[in-house]
């Protein structure tokens, strides 16, 4: 039942022998009684605004409304992602990238004909048993006789077993010391020393770079499979034309999955203008649009931010970046906040956690604030739309204002320059009756404290 998913985890996402336990961990998470099982997982998707996507997976076509890695993290929780990665011995990014693709397919597989499961299917039994066996083995080591208290009649032989283990260790240590104290007799003897076992090769991040000029594109990079290379190369040729794609993309099976691949292929038609430089390194994206005019830069940056939300993005060029870079020496506090209020700062849904794609924006803001007149004082205000409970919105708006001020402080803004206040839904600047209005009302706003 799960063979295809295990194979995809193995081949597409490079998990190798970790693929089987990874699928087991996903199944355990879905049916975790401590979080109300399948129904609880469905509710968590609703809480972050992904309820429709989850519903489409039930008895639907696996892969419809696929997740993004950051969405997988927001539902599962960063702590749980870290726990899964630790159990598997892989980076967090490997869990989020593989989980974002495979969890929807697993939900579809578990819900034939739309029936909602209460317990794992019988076919999952061997997977979960394997997982429990591994945990039991780990527990057995943690509670080995050396660490256990004597119990009844077994205390005697346990004591002797511990003493025997200590004796063996002492002998081995003595032999080790003797070897270290014995000088090498010849170069030939040294050369016959048995080499240490090769440690597994560290997995590298998937990389890709491209630069456009005169209707052509030059590319470089590294991906984990020939299939990924072929898909990307074919998409480049389809976009720029045969004979207009130069460079090479290496294949290395020790490379982590290219989580950006599908999105990049979708974005290629937007990247045809001359003078664009773009590069991925794992989940980091850098874009250089200096060769475009401002309107082109604004439009492209906005599209890339929308496509790669959750990635750490540098080089975005929006109206705030243009305004901040255009501030002249000796600018006033009012001129500064005028530029700052063009910024869009994004947070994870329902939380005060600033998204990674907002970090460059805050770095630019911090650099400008540090150049303001010495007596400048600025209020960082948090605002929400009117969705949900007003008291909860007030708390969230304060938390978000505090998060922005804290991050600006970490970036070098002096203590005492910033104050914070959350206004909740009290001060809308647009109509909450429309989604566009609500989006405008969810904001961070700066003002000079007179």
Secondary structure in CASP SS format (residue, H / E / C, confidence):
PFRMAT SS
TARGET T0000
AUTHOR 0000-0000-0000
METHOD secondary structure of the structure
MODEL  1
X C 1.00
X C 1.00
X H 1.00
X H 1.00
X H 1.00
X H 1.00
X H 1.00
X H 1.00
X H 1.00
X H 1.00
X H 1.00
X C 1.00
X C 1.00
X C 1.00
X C 1.00
X H 1.00
X H 1.00
X H 1.00
X H 1.00
X H 1.00
X H 1.00
X H 1.00
X H 1.00
X H 1.00
X H 1.00
X H 1.00
X H 1.00
X H 1.00
X H 1.00
X H 1.00
X C 1.00
X C 1.00
X H 1.00
X H 1.00
X H 1.00
X C 1.00
X H 1.00
X H 1.00
X H 1.00
X H 1.00
X H 1.00
X H 1.00
X H 1.00
X H 1.00
X H 1.00
X H 1.00
X H 1.00
X C 1.00
X C 1.00
X C 1.00
X H 1.00
X H 1.00
X H 1.00
X H 1.00
X H 1.00
X H 1.00
X H 1.00
X C 1.00
X C 1.00
X C 1.00
X C 1.00
X C 1.00
X C 1.00
X C 1.00
X C 1.00
X C 1.00
X C 1.00
X C 1.00
X H 1.00
X H 1.00
X H 1.00
X H 1.00
X H 1.00
X H 1.00
X H 1.00
X H 1.00
X C 1.00
X H 1.00
X H 1.00
X H 1.00
X H 1.00
X H 1.00
X H 1.00
X H 1.00
X H 1.00
X H 1.00
X H 1.00
X H 1.00
X C 1.00
X C 1.00
X C 1.00
X H 1.00
X H 1.00
X H 1.00
X H 1.00
X H 1.00
X H 1.00
X H 1.00
X H 1.00
X H 1.00
X H 1.00
X H 1.00
X H 1.00
X H 1.00
X H 1.00
X H 1.00
X H 1.00
X H 1.00
X H 1.00
X H 1.00
X C 1.00
X H 1.00
X H 1.00
X H 1.00
X C 1.00
X C 1.00
X C 1.00
X C 1.00
X C 1.00
X C 1.00
X C 1.00
X H 1.00
X H 1.00
X H 1.00
X H 1.00
X H 1.00
X H 1.00
X H 1.00
X H 1.00
X H 1.00
X H 1.00
X H 1.00
X H 1.00
X H 1.00
X H 1.00
X H 1.00
X H 1.00
X H 1.00
X H 1.00
X H 1.00
X H 1.00
X H 1.00
X C 1.00
X C 1.00
X C 1.00
X C 1.00
X C 1.00
X C 1.00
X C 1.00
X C 1.00
X C 1.00
X H 1.00
X H 1.00
X H 1.00
X H 1.00
X H 1.00
X H 1.00
X H 1.00
X H 1.00
X H 1.00
X H 1.00
X H 1.00
X H 1.00
X H 1.00
X H 1.00
X H 1.00
X H 1.00
X H 1.00
X H 1.00
X H 1.00
X H 1.00
X H 1.00
X H 1.00
X H 1.00
X H 1.00
X H 1.00
X H 1.00
X H 1.00
X H 1.00
X H 1.00
X H 1.00
X C 1.00
X C 1.00
X C 1.00
X C 1.00
X C 1.00
X H 1.00
X H 1.00
X H 1.00
X H 1.00
X H 1.00
X C 1.00
X C 1.00
X C 1.00
X C 1.00
X C 1.00
X C 1.00
X C 1.00
X C 1.00
X C 1.00
X C 1.00
X C 1.00
X C 1.00
X E 1.00
X C 1.00
X C 1.00
X E 1.00
X E 1.00
X E 1.00
X E 1.00
X E 1.00
X E 1.00
X E 1.00
X C 1.00
X C 1.00
X E 1.00
X E 1.00
X E 1.00
X E 1.00
X E 1.00
X E 1.00
X E 1.00
X E 1.00
X C 1.00
X C 1.00
X H 1.00
X H 1.00
X H 1.00
X H 1.00
X H 1.00
X H 1.00
X H 1.00
X H 1.00
X H 1.00
X H 1.00
X H 1.00
X H 1.00
X H 1.00
X H 1.00
X H 1.00
X C 1.00
X C 1.00
X C 1.00
X C 1.00
X E 1.00
X E 1.00
X E 1.00
X E 1.00
X E 1.00
X E 1.00
X E 1.00
X C 1.00
X C 1.00
X C 1.00
X E 1.00
X C 1.00
X C 1.00
X C 1.00
X C 1.00
X C 1.00
X H 1.00
X H 1.00
X H 1.00
X H 1.00
X H 1.00
X H 1.00
X H 1.00
X H 1.00
X H 1.00
X H 1.00
X H 1.00
X C 1.00
X C 1.00
X C 1.00
X C 1.00
X C 1.00
X E 1.00
X E 1.00
X E 1.00
X E 1.00
X E 1.00
X C 1.00
X C 1.00
X E 1.00
X E 1.00
X E 1.00
X E 1.00
X E 1.00
X C 1.00
X C 1.00
X C 1.00
X C 1.00
X C 1.00
X H 1.00
X H 1.00
X H 1.00
X H 1.00
X H 1.00
X H 1.00
X H 1.00
X H 1.00
X H 1.00
X H 1.00
X H 1.00
X H 1.00
X H 1.00
X H 1.00
X C 1.00
X C 1.00
X C 1.00
X C 1.00
X E 1.00
X E 1.00
X E 1.00
X C 1.00
X C 1.00
X C 1.00
X C 1.00
X H 1.00
X H 1.00
X H 1.00
X H 1.00
X H 1.00
X H 1.00
X H 1.00
X C 1.00
X C 1.00
X C 1.00
X C 1.00
X C 1.00
X C 1.00
X C 1.00
X H 1.00
X H 1.00
X H 1.00
X H 1.00
X H 1.00
X H 1.00
X H 1.00
X H 1.00
X C 1.00
X C 1.00
X C 1.00
X C 1.00
X C 1.00
X C 1.00
X E 1.00
X C 1.00
X C 1.00
X C 1.00
X C 1.00
X C 1.00
X C 1.00
X E 1.00
X C 1.00
X H 1.00
X H 1.00
X H 1.00
X H 1.00
X H 1.00
X H 1.00
X H 1.00
X H 1.00
X H 1.00
X H 1.00
X H 1.00
X H 1.00
X H 1.00
X H 1.00
X C 1.00
X C 1.00
X C 1.00
X C 1.00
X C 1.00
X C 1.00
X C 1.00
X C 1.00
X E 1.00
X E 1.00
X E 1.00
X E 1.00
X E 1.00
X E 1.00
X C 1.00
X C 1.00
X C 1.00
X C 1.00
X C 1.00
X C 1.00
X H 1.00
X H 1.00
X H 1.00
X H 1.00
X H 1.00
X H 1.00
X H 1.00
X H 1.00
X H 1.00
X H 1.00
X H 1.00
X H 1.00
X H 1.00
X H 1.00
X H 1.00
X H 1.00
X H 1.00
X H 1.00
X H 1.00
X H 1.00
X H 1.00
X C 1.00
X C 1.00
X C 1.00
X C 1.00
X C 1.00
X C 1.00
X C 1.00
X E 1.00
X E 1.00
X E 1.00
X E 1.00
X E 1.00
X E 1.00
X E 1.00
X C 1.00
X C 1.00
X C 1.00
X C 1.00
X C 1.00
X C 1.00
X C 1.00
X C 1.00
X C 1.00
X C 1.00
X H 1.00
X H 1.00
X H 1.00
X H 1.00
X H 1.00
X H 1.00
X H 1.00
X C 1.00
X E 1.00
X E 1.00
X E 1.00
X E 1.00
X E 1.00
X E 1.00
X C 1.00
X C 1.00
END
